[in-house]
Structures are given as C-alpha cells and as structure tokens.
Amino acid sequence: MSLPKALLEQQFGKIDRPALSYNDVVEGYLAVLATGVAARGGFVPQMPENLSKELFISSFVKHHQVLADFLNDWSEAELDEYCIKHPVLKNLTIREFYYFMHYHILHHRKAILRYK
C-alpha cells in the first residue's frame, strides 16, 4: 500500500471489472479456502516464542494502525481503480484488499476463540 501509485499501476494495471462488495470478497475467500488452499512460504505467520500478551496486542495495534494510515493517501475513487495481487484471490482493488484484511482478522479471531 505504500508503493507509489504509478508503480502499482505499472505492476498490476487498473481494475477492469465492477467492484466487489465486502460480501463478494468474503464469499470468494471462503470458496478458495473450501478447496483446501492454505498459507505457505512467506505467508505463514511466524510467532516469536514466549511472546507476552501485552507485547502481542501492542504489535498488532501498531501494525494495523500503519495499514489504516495508508488509507489517508488514497481518494475514494482510487480505492476502486488501483489493484494489487492477492496470493489466491488474484487482483483486488485497494478497497477490496482492505475488505479482505478486515475479514481475515475476524477469521483468525474465530480460530483463536475455538482454542481458548
């Protein structure tokens, strides 16, 4: 999200389809998960051993605030024009990628609560 917009456009182009709603993104993600796709390589989260709850929460808040702050650099129109590539969902607009991130956090929260 921090790359210059011109570089994003050069690398991924602009979106050439109607925008997806939040529910469209979630349904697409769930459909991909249903095929058995799982994170691999650099997308598998690495957690330090013995990470305290306080440090974990602090790190989570800091990293997600950085992502939220990136939105200040995008107009409403640009959120639906520019795209980036998701490893399994392919090209998503910036807005759609934020939809995905929102859902993905909730997805992991549900998993955490199951093991609580």
N, C-alpha and C positions, 0 to 999 in steps of 0.2 A: 504493500500500500504506500510505501514511502518512495518508491521509484518515480522518476519524472513521468508524467502522463504520456509524453511523446514516446518514451521508451516502452511503456506498456502497450501503446497502440502499435508500435513497430513490431513488438514481440508477439502480441496476441490478436491484434486487429481490434475492431469495434464490433459490438454485438450485432448480429444480423437476424434477429428473431424477436418476437414480442417478449417483454419482460415476464419473468416468473414471479408468482406470488410467494409469500412465505410458505404457504401450504404446498405449493408446487415443488419448492426446493426440498422440503421435508419429505414429501412423498417420493421424490426422485432418490433421495439419500436412502430412505428405508428400502426402496426397491433394490438398490445396489447392495445394501447390507444383506438382504434376503438371498442374494446369490452366493453368499459366503465370502465376499471380499472383506479383507481385514487389513489394517495398517501394517506396513512393513518398512524396512530400512529406516531412513531418517524421520519417518512419520510415527514411529513407535516411541512413545514418551519414555524418557529416561529420568527416573527419580533418584535423587541422592539418598543414600542410606541415612536413617535416623533423622529425617527432616522433621523439625518441630512443627506442630500445628500452627503456631504463630508465624513462623517463617514461611510456611506454605501459603497461608492466607495472604500475607504481605506480598509475596512474589506474584500470586495470582492477581491480586488487585492492581499491582504495578503494571504487569504485562497487559492486562485488559484495558487499563486506562490509556496506555500507549495506543492500542488499537482504536479505542474510542476517539482519541485526539486526532488520529489521521482523518477522521470524517470532516474535520474543520477545513481541510484542504480540497474538498470536493463539493461542487454545486449539486443540487438535486438532479439536474439533467445529466451531469457527468456520471453520477452513480449508476445511471441506467444505460450509458453509452459505452464506457470503458469496461474491459473484461480482463480477467486473469484466469489461469488454468488451475482447476482443482484436480488432484490426482485421479479421482474416479468419476466425478461429476462433469468433467471436461470444462469448457469455458463457461464461466459465470460472470455476470456483471458484478461490479463492486458491491452494489446493494445486495444482490443475491448471495455473494460471498459472506457478507455480514449476517444475512439471514441464516446461512449455514452455520456460521460460528455461534450464533445465538442458540440454535437448536443443538449443536454438538455439545455445548456446555451442559445443557439440560439432559442430554443423552447420557453423558458421563455421570452427572449427578444422580440419575436414577440407578445406575450401576453401583455407585458408591453406597447409596441408601440400602440397596439389597444386601450388601455385605456388612452393614453396620451392626 
